[in-house]
Amino acid sequence: MGRRKRFDPQDAKEAMKQIFWQQGYEGTSLQDLERVTALPKQSLYREFGDKRGMYLAALSAYEAEEVRAASRILRAHSDPKQAFAALFDAVLRPVEEQDDRRGCFLCNAASDRTTIEPAIDTWVNAAMVRMLATFTAALGDTDKGDQKARALLAGYVGIRVLARSGLPTPDLRMAANRLIESTR
């Protein structure tokens, strides 16, 4: 019989998610992961495998919480303009009120140097496809829904990356408003 775990893997994933979200894949060391999880490397390796496995676990935790929250916001409105206005408001409010400049962990992963890790690249691409499907569904069955969804996703990713880079919030709001108008 195996030894009982003395830690909650969910707590470890949450801690890893926060540090990877803030520092990226390349910027996070094993020592950082040990520090934020309060776990020795042997426990981390046993539970998650290598650093790539830890990063994928963190990304999965992010998608389970944050991306699904965005999906709930979009589904809560029958009018696409209202749905995307609510989504961009939820994205920009923390930037404006708390100066939360972490951006979107998934967007960060897409632009991070994770392409050197094919498994991460594959996972990020699949997650982006899932986001695109959510955006398409929020637009409804229109002839140009897929094209609009792709443009909105590109704009969404751009806004999240620009928020991380420090673009002033009025500029972010202006870009979001243009994207919201494109839902018509």
Number of C-alpha atoms within 10 A of each C-alpha: 3 4 5 6 9 8 12 9 15 12 11 22 22 18 19 26 25 17 21 24 23 18 16 20 19 10 11 17 15 13 12 15 22 18 14 15 21 13 15 13 16 11 14 21 13 9 14 18 12 13 16 16 16 23 24 19 20 24 26 19 17 20 17 11 11 15 20 14 14 22 19 14 19 24 18 13 15 12 16 22 20 16 24 28 21 18 20 23 16 14 20 24 14 14 21 17 8 9 14 15 19 19 24 22 25 23 19 23 22 19 14 16 13 20 14 9 10 11 14 19 17 13 17 23 15 12 19 17 14 14 20 19 17 20 26 22 18 24 24 14 10 11 8 12 17 18 12 19 22 17 17 22 21 13 17 21 20 17 24 23 20 17 24 18 12 15 13 12 16 11 13 20 17 11 16 24 16 12 22 21 12 15 21 10
